[in-house]
């Protein structure tokens, strides 16, 4: 199965379950500017207990690996759980939307897009940058930092920088933002 087919399957499952979602992570970065090979999807979901149960049941009926209790724990903790298609080995990380001001705003800003021929909900460019800044801090991830720098290099002119700066300050990501802008500016004189 291709990534497009995998994406189509996941989106259909979410649409059928009635759970609002948005793609984020590597696939969203690739959409905006930073193509990178991936065999997983990062999907933020806004789901209650019933919505999680629908997702889990649909996945189990498709013979995917998913743990029902881990999924419900993720809902309660506003964390994440994953599901794996055992036939192709690809994975979906379902990230339960946090209950904080930024996460609510981020989710409202999601956009419709066509990605690999599939109509999807996707995080906005600015929110992908912010999420990657946050992930880079939480996981001390060089890969996330590199993605942010490449996003800045390729999208600087269309990036809503006042919006990004507002949330960078609110989420205490100033150091991560400053380093990313500094690294990106070395490669691009527009910054």
PyMOL commands that set and color helices and strands:
alter all, ss='L'
color gray80, all
select helices_A, chain A and resi 3-17+25-32+49-61+68-77+101-108+125-139+142-158+161-170+174-187
alter helices_A, ss='H'
color red, helices_A
select strands_A, chain A and resi 20-24+40-46+80-84+91-96+111-115+118-122
alter strands_A, ss='S'
color yellow, strands_A
deselect
rebuild
show_as cartoon
